[in-house]
């Protein structure tokens, strides 16, 4: 499986979801988001700005909350600097 650009938090989320063999709709349901919202986060159309959403995603994918929040904050700061 090719690895997406995981420097962006959305690419990392997508990569982790695919590594878990979860289709978008299944992962979204597990996380508690719509498939459209999760897809928008994965592609960078929406920024991950809410800690609560990051925690839901981390728990739903079974990944480290801390790593996901750190990636989201780094991503957000990078976008602010542009």
Secondary structure, 3 states (H helix, E strand, C coil): CCCCCCCCHHHHHHHHHHHCCCCHHHHHHHHCCCHHHHHHHHHCCCCCCCHHHHHHHHHHHCCCHHHHHHHHHHHHHHHHHC
